[in-house]
Amino acid sequence: MKNTLRALSIDLDDTLWPIWPVIERAESALDIFLQENCPNTAKKFPLEKMRELRLNIVDLYPGIEHDFTKQRKLSLLHALRESGDAEHHAEAAFEIFYAARNDIEFYPDALAALKRLTARYPVAALTNGNADLQRIGIADHFVHFVAARNEGHAKPDAPIFHATVNRLGVDAHEVLHIGDDPLLDVVGAQRAGLRSCWINRRDESWPEMYAAPDLQFTSLTDLADYLEHVEHVTLEMKIS
C-alpha cells in the first residue's frame, strides 16, 4: 500500500541536538547554585546523589513518569527538606537548571535542514522530553508541540502518536515520523500506523529484532535532500 506524504513529526533530543552534554551542563549549573545558596543540600546531594533521587522520586509520586519537569521540581523539594535548607530555593534552583537545559547546541546540519523541512510540510514536534521551544528559539517552525508530560503517554506508546496525527489533521499513514531511537521513534511510529524515518547519525546497524524503517539517513540534510527531489513522495509500509 502506498500513500502520499502530507505531514511530518520529529523528535527533538538526540535528533536535533545531543541531549546528554546539555543535561550534564544543566546539572552542573544546578550543583553550583546549590553550593552557593543551599550548602546543606549540595553536601547531602552531590551530582550523583541528585540523579539517584530523581530516579527514586518517580516511585514516590506515581503518575509523573512522563513529566521530567515535575520530577526535577519534586526532587529539589525533597532534597531541600531532607537537608534542612529553605524550600523557597526550589523554584530558583529549577530555573537555573532549566535555563541551561534549553541552552542547546544543534547538530551542524539540524537547523538548516529543519527550516527546509518545515518550509515544505506542516511539522509537529513530538518529544518525551521537556524542552522549551520558545527558549530555544525554534517554536515558529512547528505547527504543533506534542510532549509526553502533557499527553500522559510517552513514545513508543501509540496514544502520543495518535494525538500528533489528530492535531496535524491527516491520516496516520500520511505522516512521516523522524527520530533517532529505533524503539521509541521508529517502532513506536510503525505500531501507530505512521511512516518512519531513522536518523542514524552514528551509522549503526539496524536492530534485527525490529522491522526496518521506511527511510534511513545519517543526517537531516540527507532527508531534506530526498524529500525535495521526490516530486510526489510515496512511502511503502514495511508492516501491516
C-alpha positions in Angstrom: 0.0 0.0 0.0 1.4 3.4 -1.0 0.2 6.8 0.2 1.3 10.4 -0.3 3.2 12.1 2.5 1.4 15.1 3.8 3.0 16.0 7.2 5.9 15.3 9.4 6.5 14.8 13.1 10.0 15.0 14.5 11.8 14.0 17.8 13.9 16.7 19.5 16.5 15.3 21.9 19.3 13.5 20.1 17.6 14.2 16.7 18.1 18.0 16.5 20.7 18.3 19.3 22.7 15.9 21.5 20.9 15.8 24.9 23.4 14.4 27.4 26.0 17.1 27.1 23.1 19.6 27.8 21.9 17.6 30.8 25.3 17.4 32.2 25.9 21.1 31.9 22.5 21.8 33.4 23.1 19.5 36.4 26.5 21.1 36.9 24.9 24.6 36.9 22.3 23.4 39.4 25.0 21.9 41.7 26.9 25.3 41.7 23.7 27.1 42.6 23.1 24.7 45.5 26.7 25.0 46.7 26.3 28.8 46.8 22.8 29.0 48.2 21.9 25.7 49.8 25.1 24.2 51.1 23.5 21.5 53.2 21.7 20.2 50.1 24.8 20.4 48.0 26.7 18.4 50.5 24.0 15.8 51.1 23.0 15.5 47.4 26.0 16.0 45.1 25.5 15.3 41.4 25.3 11.5 41.5 23.0 11.5 44.6 20.7 14.1 43.0 20.5 11.9 39.9 19.6 8.9 42.1 17.0 10.9 43.9 15.3 11.9 40.6 15.0 8.3 39.6 13.6 7.3 43.0 11.1 10.2 43.1 9.1 8.5 40.3 8.4 5.6 42.7 7.3 8.0 45.4 4.9 10.0 43.2 3.1 7.7 40.8 1.9 9.3 37.6 4.8 11.6 37.0 7.0 9.2 35.0 6.2 11.1 31.7 6.9 14.6 33.2 10.6 15.4 33.7 9.8 18.9 34.9 7.7 17.6 37.8 10.4 15.0 38.6 13.1 17.7 38.8 11.0 20.1 40.9 9.9 17.4 43.3 13.4 16.1 43.6 14.6 19.6 44.6 11.9 20.0 47.2 12.6 16.6 48.7 16.4 17.3 48.8 15.9 20.7 50.4 13.5 19.4 53.1 15.8 16.4 53.9 18.8 18.7 54.1 17.2 21.4 56.2 17.6 24.2 53.6 14.8 26.6 52.8 12.3 25.2 50.4 11.7 28.6 48.7 15.0 28.0 46.8 13.4 25.2 44.8 11.9 27.4 42.1 15.1 29.4 41.6 17.2 26.2 41.6 15.0 24.7 38.9 15.1 27.8 36.8 18.9 27.6 36.9 18.7 24.0 35.7 16.0 24.7 33.1 17.7 27.7 31.5 20.8 25.5 31.0 18.7 22.6 29.8 17.4 24.8 27.0 20.8 26.2 26.1 21.3 23.6 23.4 23.8 23.2 20.6 22.2 21.9 17.4 23.8 19.2 15.3 25.6 21.0 12.5 23.0 20.0 9.9 19.9 20.3 12.1 18.7 23.8 12.0 19.2 24.4 8.3 17.6 21.1 7.4 14.7 21.8 9.8 14.0 25.0 8.0 13.9 23.2 4.7 11.5 20.5 6.1 9.1 23.0 7.7 9.0 25.1 4.5 7.7 22.0 2.6 5.4 20.3 5.2 3.5 21.0 8.4 5.7 19.7 11.1 4.8 18.7 14.7 7.5 18.4 17.4 7.0 15.1 19.2 9.0 14.5 22.4 9.3 12.6 25.6 11.5 15.4 27.0 10.8 18.8 28.4 12.5 21.2 26.0 11.1 24.7 25.7 10.9 25.6 22.0 10.3 29.3 22.8 13.5 29.5 24.8 15.5 27.6 22.2 14.1 29.8 19.5 12.5 27.3 17.1 8.8 27.3 18.1 7.8 29.1 14.9 9.0 26.2 12.9 6.3 23.9 14.3 2.6 23.8 13.8 2.1 21.7 17.0 4.1 20.7 20.0 3.3 17.3 21.5 5.0 16.4 24.7 4.7 13.3 26.9 4.3 15.4 30.0 1.1 17.0 28.6 -0.3 13.8 27.0 0.2 11.4 29.9 1.8 8.9 27.4 5.3 8.7 26.1 6.8 7.2 23.0 6.7 4.3 21.9 3.1 4.1 23.2 0.6 4.7 20.4 -1.6 7.3 22.1 1.0 10.1 21.8 1.5 9.3 18.1 -2.3 9.3 17.6 -2.5 12.7 19.4 0.1 14.0 17.0 -1.8 12.7 13.9 -5.1 14.2 15.2 -3.5 17.6 15.6 -2.0 17.5 12.2 -5.4 16.7 10.7 -4.3 14.0 8.4 -4.4 10.2 8.4 -1.6 8.3 10.2 -0.2 6.8 7.1 0.3 10.3 5.6 2.7 11.3 8.4 6.4 10.5 8.5 7.8 10.5 12.0 11.6 11.3 12.2 13.8 10.3 15.1 17.0 8.8 16.4 15.7 6.0 18.6 14.9 2.6 16.9 12.3 1.6 19.6 10.8 4.9 20.7 10.7 6.6 17.3 10.7 4.0 14.6 8.9 1.1 16.2 6.5 3.4 18.0 5.6 5.2 14.8 5.1 1.9 12.9 2.8 0.4 15.6 0.7 3.6 15.4 0.4 3.4 11.7 2.8 6.3 10.8 5.7 6.1 8.3 9.1 6.1 10.0 12.5 7.7 9.3 15.5 6.7 11.4 18.2 9.4 11.7 21.2 7.2 12.3 23.9 9.7 13.0 26.5 7.1 14.1 25.8 4.9 11.1 24.9 1.9 13.3 23.4 -1.4 12.2 19.6 -1.6 12.5 18.5 -3.8 15.4 17.4 -7.1 13.8 14.5 -7.7 16.2 12.6 -4.7 14.8 11.0 -4.1 11.4 13.1 -1.8 9.3 12.2 1.9 9.0 10.6 3.3 5.8 13.6 5.6 5.4 17.1 5.8 7.0 19.6 8.6 6.7 22.7 9.7 8.7 21.7 13.3 8.8 18.6 15.5 8.5 20.2 17.2 5.4 20.0 13.8 3.6 16.3 13.5 4.5 15.6 17.1 3.3 17.5 16.4 0.0 15.5 13.3 -0.5 12.1 14.9 0.1 13.0 17.9 -2.1 14.0 15.7 -5.0 10.9 13.5 -5.0 8.0 15.4 -6.6 5.3 13.1 -5.3 6.6 11.3 -2.2 5.2 7.8 -1.6 6.4 5.6 1.2 5.6 1.9 1.3 4.6 0.5 4.7 7.0 -2.1 6.0 4.5 -3.7 8.3 0.7 -4.1 8.2 
